[in-house]
Amino acid sequence: MATKGRPRSFDRDAALDAALTEFWRHGYEATSLSGLTKAMGINPPSLYAAFGDKRQLFTAAVQRYAATHGSYSARALARPTAREAVETMLGLAAAGYAEPGHPPGCFVVDGATNTTDAAQDVREELRALREGVKQALAARITADAAAGLLPPVTRDEADGLAAFYASVIQGMSTQARDGADRATLERIAALAMRAWPSAAAETAETATAETAETVEAASAEGGCGDGGGRGAQGRTATAP
């Protein structure tokens, strides 16, 4: 009769959360196996049995982050419009990056910093996640431009606009690691939203350009606005 294996004597999710915190705080390569087992409260054989090796544990930690602290991207992308998605993403990032109880910033941004070529697959794993969010955002921008919610020109600039806001989010992560508080990050988010294009802004810009062209044409034709002014100046100069 086969004997059953011994049940795990630890909480897997709690141990995984502890591993996530270690990777988040130190980065993949700087996190040692001894540091992981100490933080997780288990011995190496238990780690290997439950998670595999350090590399497999890192992927499990990435998945844990995506389902918990890093879920703000998916929540934001579920908003009805691209603008709402970006605004929500920036707001949730500002709150989460400075939240006490875990390392500051974004694990997906900072988890593979200062790694050697030996950890290239780790960098690629995190880069793929960042690229996935950026591409999803670009697709939302393109769709809104096609629906008339954004200026038509935005369709051609969707990749660049998505990259801009991805850069803002990554910068906010760095600012948080440097000690920026939530209020500071929220100000950054609000300023970044001023760069968001709108059909109204495009209309105003077009109207301004058309007005400038009209004024220039009138001046060239000797219109009253320009010629009259010069005439008045001439009379003043020759008055006794």
SENU-51163 format. One record per residue (C-alpha): chain; residue number from 0; residue in three letters; x, y, z negated. Coordinates in nm, 2 decimals. Layout:
BEGIN
<pt unit="A" pos="NUM" code="ala" u="X" v="Y" w="Z"/>
...
This chain:
BEGIN
<pt unit="A" pos="0" code="met" u="0.00" v="0.00" w="0.00"/>
<pt unit="A" pos="1" code="ala" u="0.14" v="0.33" w="0.11"/>
<pt unit="A" pos="2" code="thr" u="0.22" v="0.58" w="-0.16"/>
<pt unit="A" pos="3" code="lys" u="0.11" v="0.94" w="-0.14"/>
<pt unit="A" pos="4" code="gly" u="0.37" v="1.21" w="-0.12"/>
<pt unit="A" pos="5" code="arg" u="0.41" v="1.44" w="-0.42"/>
<pt unit="A" pos="6" code="pro" u="0.19" v="1.75" w="-0.40"/>
<pt unit="A" pos="7" code="arg" u="0.37" v="2.08" w="-0.38"/>
<pt unit="A" pos="8" code="ser" u="0.43" v="2.24" w="-0.71"/>
<pt unit="A" pos="9" code="phe" u="0.41" v="2.59" w="-0.59"/>
<pt unit="A" pos="10" code="asp" u="0.17" v="2.83" w="-0.42"/>
<pt unit="A" pos="11" code="arg" u="0.27" v="2.84" w="-0.05"/>
<pt unit="A" pos="12" code="asp" u="0.12" v="3.18" w="0.02"/>
<pt unit="A" pos="13" code="ala" u="0.28" v="3.34" w="-0.28"/>
<pt unit="A" pos="14" code="ala" u="0.62" v="3.19" w="-0.18"/>
<pt unit="A" pos="15" code="leu" u="0.57" v="3.31" w="0.18"/>
<pt unit="A" pos="16" code="asp" u="0.49" v="3.66" w="0.05"/>
<pt unit="A" pos="17" code="ala" u="0.81" v="3.66" w="-0.15"/>
<pt unit="A" pos="18" code="ala" u="1.01" v="3.55" w="0.15"/>
<pt unit="A" pos="19" code="leu" u="0.85" v="3.82" w="0.36"/>
<pt unit="A" pos="20" code="thr" u="0.95" v="4.08" w="0.11"/>
<pt unit="A" pos="21" code="glu" u="1.31" v="3.96" w="0.11"/>
<pt unit="A" pos="22" code="phe" u="1.33" v="3.97" w="0.49"/>
<pt unit="A" pos="23" code="trp" u="1.15" v="4.30" w="0.50"/>
<pt unit="A" pos="24" code="arg" u="1.39" v="4.46" w="0.25"/>
<pt unit="A" pos="25" code="his" u="1.72" v="4.32" w="0.38"/>
<pt unit="A" pos="26" code="gly" u="1.66" v="4.22" w="0.74"/>
<pt unit="A" pos="27" code="tyr" u="1.70" v="3.87" w="0.88"/>
<pt unit="A" pos="28" code="glu" u="2.07" v="3.81" w="0.88"/>
<pt unit="A" pos="29" code="ala" u="2.14" v="3.99" w="0.55"/>
<pt unit="A" pos="30" code="thr" u="1.88" v="3.77" w="0.37"/>
<pt unit="A" pos="31" code="ser" u="2.06" v="3.47" w="0.22"/>
<pt unit="A" pos="32" code="leu" u="1.91" v="3.13" w="0.16"/>
<pt unit="A" pos="33" code="ser" u="1.99" v="3.16" w="-0.21"/>
<pt unit="A" pos="34" code="gly" u="1.82" v="3.49" w="-0.23"/>
<pt unit="A" pos="35" code="leu" u="1.51" v="3.34" w="-0.06"/>
<pt unit="A" pos="36" code="thr" u="1.48" v="3.04" w="-0.29"/>
<pt unit="A" pos="37" code="lys" u="1.53" v="3.26" w="-0.60"/>
<pt unit="A" pos="38" code="ala" u="1.26" v="3.50" w="-0.48"/>
<pt unit="A" pos="39" code="met" u="1.03" v="3.22" w="-0.38"/>
<pt unit="A" pos="40" code="gly" u="1.08" v="3.03" w="-0.70"/>
<pt unit="A" pos="41" code="ile" u="1.17" v="2.70" w="-0.53"/>
<pt unit="A" pos="42" code="asn" u="1.47" v="2.50" w="-0.45"/>
<pt unit="A" pos="43" code="pro" u="1.62" v="2.45" w="-0.10"/>
<pt unit="A" pos="44" code="pro" u="1.47" v="2.10" w="-0.05"/>
<pt unit="A" pos="45" code="ser" u="1.12" v="2.24" w="-0.12"/>
<pt unit="A" pos="46" code="leu" u="1.19" v="2.53" w="0.12"/>
<pt unit="A" pos="47" code="tyr" u="1.29" v="2.29" w="0.40"/>
<pt unit="A" pos="48" code="ala" u="1.00" v="2.06" w="0.33"/>
<pt unit="A" pos="49" code="ala" u="0.74" v="2.34" w="0.34"/>
<pt unit="A" pos="50" code="phe" u="0.88" v="2.58" w="0.60"/>
<pt unit="A" pos="51" code="gly" u="1.17" v="2.42" w="0.78"/>
<pt unit="A" pos="52" code="asp" u="1.49" v="2.62" w="0.80"/>
<pt unit="A" pos="53" code="lys" u="1.55" v="2.99" w="0.75"/>
<pt unit="A" pos="54" code="arg" u="1.47" v="3.07" w="1.11"/>
<pt unit="A" pos="55" code="gln" u="1.13" v="2.89" w="1.10"/>
<pt unit="A" pos="56" code="leu" u="1.06" v="3.06" w="0.76"/>
<pt unit="A" pos="57" code="phe" u="1.12" v="3.40" w="0.93"/>
<pt unit="A" pos="58" code="thr" u="0.86" v="3.33" w="1.20"/>
<pt unit="A" pos="59" code="ala" u="0.62" v="3.22" w="0.93"/>
<pt unit="A" pos="60" code="ala" u="0.69" v="3.55" w="0.74"/>
<pt unit="A" pos="61" code="val" u="0.63" v="3.75" w="1.07"/>
<pt unit="A" pos="62" code="gln" u="0.29" v="3.57" w="1.11"/>
<pt unit="A" pos="63" code="arg" u="0.21" v="3.64" w="0.75"/>
<pt unit="A" pos="64" code="tyr" u="0.29" v="4.01" w="0.80"/>
<pt unit="A" pos="65" code="ala" u="0.07" v="4.03" w="1.11"/>
<pt unit="A" pos="66" code="ala" u="-0.22" v="3.89" w="0.91"/>
<pt unit="A" pos="67" code="thr" u="-0.18" v="4.12" w="0.61"/>
<pt unit="A" pos="68" code="his" u="0.03" v="4.44" w="0.61"/>
<pt unit="A" pos="69" code="gly" u="0.07" v="4.46" w="0.98"/>
<pt unit="A" pos="70" code="ser" u="-0.30" v="4.40" w="1.07"/>
<pt unit="A" pos="71" code="tyr" u="-0.35" v="4.77" w="1.13"/>
<pt unit="A" pos="72" code="ser" u="-0.25" v="4.74" w="1.50"/>
<pt unit="A" pos="73" code="ala" u="-0.53" v="4.49" w="1.57"/>
<pt unit="A" pos="74" code="arg" u="-0.78" v="4.69" w="1.36"/>
<pt unit="A" pos="75" code="ala" u="-0.69" v="5.01" w="1.55"/>
<pt unit="A" pos="76" code="leu" u="-0.71" v="4.85" w="1.89"/>
<pt unit="A" pos="77" code="ala" u="-1.06" v="4.74" w="1.81"/>
<pt unit="A" pos="78" code="arg" u="-1.18" v="5.10" w="1.81"/>
<pt unit="A" pos="79" code="pro" u="-1.40" v="5.21" w="2.10"/>
<pt unit="A" pos="80" code="thr" u="-1.16" v="5.45" w="2.27"/>
<pt unit="A" pos="81" code="ala" u="-0.79" v="5.48" w="2.32"/>
<pt unit="A" pos="82" code="arg" u="-0.78" v="5.81" w="2.13"/>
<pt unit="A" pos="83" code="glu" u="-0.96" v="5.65" w="1.83"/>
<pt unit="A" pos="84" code="ala" u="-0.72" v="5.35" w="1.86"/>
<pt unit="A" pos="85" code="val" u="-0.41" v="5.57" w="1.85"/>
<pt unit="A" pos="86" code="glu" u="-0.55" v="5.80" w="1.57"/>
<pt unit="A" pos="87" code="thr" u="-0.65" v="5.50" w="1.36"/>
<pt unit="A" pos="88" code="met" u="-0.31" v="5.33" w="1.42"/>
<pt unit="A" pos="89" code="leu" u="-0.12" v="5.64" w="1.31"/>
<pt unit="A" pos="90" code="gly" u="-0.34" v="5.69" w="1.01"/>
<pt unit="A" pos="91" code="leu" u="-0.31" v="5.33" w="0.89"/>
<pt unit="A" pos="92" code="ala" u="0.06" v="5.33" w="0.95"/>
<pt unit="A" pos="93" code="ala" u="0.10" v="5.64" w="0.74"/>
<pt unit="A" pos="94" code="ala" u="-0.09" v="5.48" w="0.46"/>
<pt unit="A" pos="95" code="gly" u="0.08" v="5.14" w="0.48"/>
<pt unit="A" pos="96" code="tyr" u="0.44" v="5.25" w="0.54"/>
<pt unit="A" pos="97" code="ala" u="0.44" v="5.45" w="0.21"/>
<pt unit="A" pos="98" code="glu" u="0.23" v="5.21" w="0.01"/>
<pt unit="A" pos="99" code="pro" u="0.39" v="5.10" w="-0.32"/>
<pt unit="A" pos="100" code="gly" u="0.42" v="4.73" w="-0.39"/>
<pt unit="A" pos="101" code="his" u="0.63" v="4.64" w="-0.08"/>
<pt unit="A" pos="102" code="pro" u="0.93" v="4.78" w="0.10"/>
<pt unit="A" pos="103" code="pro" u="0.86" v="5.10" w="0.29"/>
<pt unit="A" pos="104" code="gly" u="0.82" v="5.12" w="0.67"/>
<pt unit="A" pos="105" code="cys" u="0.73" v="4.84" w="0.91"/>
<pt unit="A" pos="106" code="phe" u="0.87" v="4.49" w="0.90"/>
<pt unit="A" pos="107" code="val" u="0.82" v="4.44" w="1.27"/>
<pt unit="A" pos="108" code="val" u="1.03" v="4.76" w="1.33"/>
<pt unit="A" pos="109" code="asp" u="1.30" v="4.70" w="1.07"/>
<pt unit="A" pos="110" code="gly" u="1.31" v="4.32" w="1.02"/>
<pt unit="A" pos="111" code="ala" u="1.59" v="4.27" w="1.28"/>
<pt unit="A" pos="112" code="thr" u="1.80" v="4.58" w="1.24"/>
<pt unit="A" pos="113" code="asn" u="2.18" v="4.54" w="1.22"/>
<pt unit="A" pos="114" code="thr" u="2.17" v="4.18" w="1.36"/>
<pt unit="A" pos="115" code="thr" u="2.45" v="4.01" w="1.56"/>
<pt unit="A" pos="116" code="asp" u="2.41" v="3.83" w="1.89"/>
<pt unit="A" pos="117" code="ala" u="2.35" v="3.51" w="1.69"/>
<pt unit="A" pos="118" code="ala" u="2.01" v="3.65" w="1.59"/>
<pt unit="A" pos="119" code="gln" u="1.91" v="3.77" w="1.94"/>
<pt unit="A" pos="120" code="asp" u="1.61" v="3.54" w="1.93"/>
<pt unit="A" pos="121" code="val" u="1.49" v="3.71" w="1.61"/>
<pt unit="A" pos="122" code="arg" u="1.52" v="4.05" w="1.78"/>
<pt unit="A" pos="123" code="glu" u="1.33" v="3.92" w="2.08"/>
<pt unit="A" pos="124" code="glu" u="1.05" v="3.79" w="1.86"/>
<pt unit="A" pos="125" code="leu" u="0.99" v="4.12" w="1.70"/>
<pt unit="A" pos="126" code="arg" u="1.04" v="4.32" w="2.02"/>
<pt unit="A" pos="127" code="ala" u="0.77" v="4.10" w="2.19"/>
<pt unit="A" pos="128" code="leu" u="0.53" v="4.20" w="1.91"/>
<pt unit="A" pos="129" code="arg" u="0.60" v="4.57" w="1.96"/>
<pt unit="A" pos="130" code="glu" u="0.58" v="4.54" w="2.34"/>
<pt unit="A" pos="131" code="gly" u="0.25" v="4.36" w="2.30"/>
<pt unit="A" pos="132" code="val" u="0.09" v="4.64" w="2.11"/>
<pt unit="A" pos="133" code="lys" u="0.24" v="4.90" w="2.35"/>
<pt unit="A" pos="134" code="gln" u="0.10" v="4.72" w="2.65"/>
<pt unit="A" pos="135" code="ala" u="-0.24" v="4.68" w="2.49"/>
<pt unit="A" pos="136" code="leu" u="-0.25" v="5.05" w="2.42"/>
<pt unit="A" pos="137" code="ala" u="-0.14" v="5.14" w="2.78"/>
<pt unit="A" pos="138" code="ala" u="-0.43" v="4.92" w="2.91"/>
<pt unit="A" pos="139" code="arg" u="-0.67" v="5.10" w="2.68"/>
<pt unit="A" pos="140" code="ile" u="-0.55" v="5.44" w="2.81"/>
<pt unit="A" pos="141" code="thr" u="-0.58" v="5.32" w="3.17"/>
<pt unit="A" pos="142" code="ala" u="-0.93" v="5.20" w="3.11"/>
<pt unit="A" pos="143" code="asp" u="-1.04" v="5.53" w="2.95"/>
<pt unit="A" pos="144" code="ala" u="-0.89" v="5.73" w="3.24"/>
<pt unit="A" pos="145" code="ala" u="-1.09" v="5.51" w="3.49"/>
<pt unit="A" pos="146" code="ala" u="-1.40" v="5.57" w="3.28"/>
<pt unit="A" pos="147" code="gly" u="-1.35" v="5.95" w="3.29"/>
<pt unit="A" pos="148" code="leu" u="-1.27" v="5.98" w="2.92"/>
<pt unit="A" pos="149" code="leu" u="-0.92" v="6.10" w="3.00"/>
<pt unit="A" pos="150" code="pro" u="-0.78" v="6.31" w="3.29"/>
<pt unit="A" pos="151" code="pro" u="-0.73" v="6.10" w="3.61"/>
<pt unit="A" pos="152" code="val" u="-0.36" v="6.17" w="3.60"/>
<pt unit="A" pos="153" code="thr" u="-0.34" v="5.99" w="3.27"/>
<pt unit="A" pos="154" code="arg" u="-0.38" v="5.66" w="3.46"/>
<pt unit="A" pos="155" code="asp" u="-0.04" v="5.71" w="3.61"/>
<pt unit="A" pos="156" code="glu" u="0.11" v="5.82" w="3.27"/>
<pt unit="A" pos="157" code="ala" u="-0.04" v="5.54" w="3.06"/>
<pt unit="A" pos="158" code="asp" u="0.28" v="5.35" w="3.01"/>
<pt unit="A" pos="159" code="gly" u="0.47" v="5.67" w="2.91"/>
<pt unit="A" pos="160" code="leu" u="0.19" v="5.79" w="2.68"/>
<pt unit="A" pos="161" code="ala" u="0.18" v="5.45" w="2.51"/>
<pt unit="A" pos="162" code="ala" u="0.56" v="5.45" w="2.47"/>
<pt unit="A" pos="163" code="phe" u="0.55" v="5.80" w="2.32"/>
<pt unit="A" pos="164" code="tyr" u="0.31" v="5.69" w="2.05"/>
<pt unit="A" pos="165" code="ala" u="0.50" v="5.37" w="1.99"/>
<pt unit="A" pos="166" code="ser" u="0.81" v="5.59" w="1.94"/>
<pt unit="A" pos="167" code="val" u="0.62" v="5.80" w="1.69"/>
<pt unit="A" pos="168" code="ile" u="0.51" v="5.49" w="1.49"/>
<pt unit="A" pos="169" code="gln" u="0.87" v="5.36" w="1.49"/>
<pt unit="A" pos="170" code="gly" u="0.99" v="5.70" w="1.38"/>
<pt unit="A" pos="171" code="met" u="0.74" v="5.71" w="1.10"/>
<pt unit="A" pos="172" code="ser" u="0.87" v="5.37" w="0.98"/>
<pt unit="A" pos="173" code="thr" u="1.23" v="5.52" w="0.97"/>
<pt unit="A" pos="174" code="gln" u="1.10" v="5.83" w="0.78"/>
<pt unit="A" pos="175" code="ala" u="0.93" v="5.61" w="0.53"/>
<pt unit="A" pos="176" code="arg" u="1.25" v="5.41" w="0.47"/>
<pt unit="A" pos="177" code="asp" u="1.42" v="5.74" w="0.42"/>
<pt unit="A" pos="178" code="gly" u="1.17" v="5.83" w="0.14"/>
<pt unit="A" pos="179" code="ala" u="0.89" v="6.02" w="0.32"/>
<pt unit="A" pos="180" code="asp" u="0.56" v="6.00" w="0.13"/>
<pt unit="A" pos="181" code="arg" u="0.22" v="5.94" w="0.27"/>
<pt unit="A" pos="182" code="ala" u="0.13" v="6.31" w="0.30"/>
<pt unit="A" pos="183" code="thr" u="0.44" v="6.37" w="0.51"/>
<pt unit="A" pos="184" code="leu" u="0.37" v="6.07" w="0.74"/>
<pt unit="A" pos="185" code="glu" u="0.01" v="6.19" w="0.78"/>
<pt unit="A" pos="186" code="arg" u="0.13" v="6.53" w="0.89"/>
<pt unit="A" pos="187" code="ile" u="0.35" v="6.36" w="1.15"/>
<pt unit="A" pos="188" code="ala" u="0.05" v="6.16" w="1.27"/>
<pt unit="A" pos="189" code="ala" u="-0.16" v="6.48" w="1.29"/>
<pt unit="A" pos="190" code="leu" u="0.10" v="6.67" w="1.49"/>
<pt unit="A" pos="191" code="ala" u="0.15" v="6.37" w="1.73"/>
<pt unit="A" pos="192" code="met" u="-0.23" v="6.37" w="1.81"/>
<pt unit="A" pos="193" code="arg" u="-0.19" v="6.73" w="1.94"/>
<pt unit="A" pos="194" code="ala" u="-0.01" v="6.58" w="2.24"/>
<pt unit="A" pos="195" code="trp" u="-0.31" v="6.36" w="2.33"/>
<pt unit="A" pos="196" code="pro" u="-0.45" v="6.46" w="2.67"/>
<pt unit="A" pos="197" code="ser" u="-0.81" v="6.55" w="2.72"/>
<pt unit="A" pos="198" code="ala" u="-1.03" v="6.63" w="3.02"/>
<pt unit="A" pos="199" code="ala" u="-1.11" v="6.97" w="2.86"/>
<pt unit="A" pos="200" code="ala" u="-0.74" v="7.06" w="2.84"/>
<pt unit="A" pos="201" code="glu" u="-0.69" v="6.97" w="3.20"/>
<pt unit="A" pos="202" code="thr" u="-0.99" v="7.19" w="3.30"/>
<pt unit="A" pos="203" code="ala" u="-0.86" v="7.48" w="3.10"/>
<pt unit="A" pos="204" code="glu" u="-0.51" v="7.44" w="3.25"/>
<pt unit="A" pos="205" code="thr" u="-0.66" v="7.43" w="3.60"/>
<pt unit="A" pos="206" code="ala" u="-0.87" v="7.74" w="3.53"/>
<pt unit="A" pos="207" code="thr" u="-0.57" v="7.93" w="3.40"/>
<pt unit="A" pos="208" code="ala" u="-0.37" v="7.84" w="3.71"/>
<pt unit="A" pos="209" code="glu" u="-0.65" v="7.95" w="3.94"/>
<pt unit="A" pos="210" code="thr" u="-0.69" v="8.28" w="3.75"/>
<pt unit="A" pos="211" code="ala" u="-0.31" v="8.34" w="3.79"/>
<pt unit="A" pos="212" code="glu" u="-0.34" v="8.28" w="4.16"/>
<pt unit="A" pos="213" code="thr" u="-0.63" v="8.52" w="4.19"/>
<pt unit="A" pos="214" code="val" u="-0.45" v="8.79" w="4.01"/>
<pt unit="A" pos="215" code="glu" u="-0.14" v="8.74" w="4.22"/>
<pt unit="A" pos="216" code="ala" u="-0.34" v="8.76" w="4.54"/>
<pt unit="A" pos="217" code="ala" u="-0.52" v="9.07" w="4.43"/>
<pt unit="A" pos="218" code="ser" u="-0.19" v="9.24" w="4.35"/>
<pt unit="A" pos="219" code="ala" u="-0.05" v="9.15" w="4.69"/>
<pt unit="A" pos="220" code="glu" u="-0.36" v="9.31" w="4.85"/>
<pt unit="A" pos="221" code="gly" u="-0.34" v="9.63" w="4.65"/>
<pt unit="A" pos="222" code="gly" u="-0.63" v="9.55" w="4.43"/>
<pt unit="A" pos="223" code="cys" u="-0.76" v="9.82" w="4.18"/>
<pt unit="A" pos="224" code="gly" u="-0.61" v="9.64" w="3.88"/>
<pt unit="A" pos="225" code="asp" u="-0.25" v="9.69" w="3.99"/>
<pt unit="A" pos="226" code="gly" u="-0.27" v="9.98" w="4.24"/>
<pt unit="A" pos="227" code="gly" u="-0.49" v="10.19" w="4.02"/>
<pt unit="A" pos="228" code="gly" u="-0.25" v="10.16" w="3.73"/>
<pt unit="A" pos="229" code="arg" u="0.04" v="10.28" w="3.94"/>
<pt unit="A" pos="230" code="gly" u="-0.18" v="10.56" w="4.08"/>
<pt unit="A" pos="231" code="ala" u="-0.26" v="10.68" w="3.73"/>
<pt unit="A" pos="232" code="gln" u="0.11" v="10.67" w="3.63"/>
<pt unit="A" pos="233" code="gly" u="0.19" v="10.87" w="3.95"/>
<pt unit="A" pos="234" code="arg" u="-0.06" v="11.15" w="3.86"/>
<pt unit="A" pos="235" code="thr" u="0.07" v="11.18" w="3.51"/>
<pt unit="A" pos="236" code="ala" u="0.43" v="11.21" w="3.64"/>
<pt unit="A" pos="237" code="thr" u="0.34" v="11.50" w="3.88"/>
<pt unit="A" pos="238" code="ala" u="0.10" v="11.69" w="3.66"/>
<pt unit="A" pos="239" code="pro" u="0.21" v="12.04" w="3.58"/>
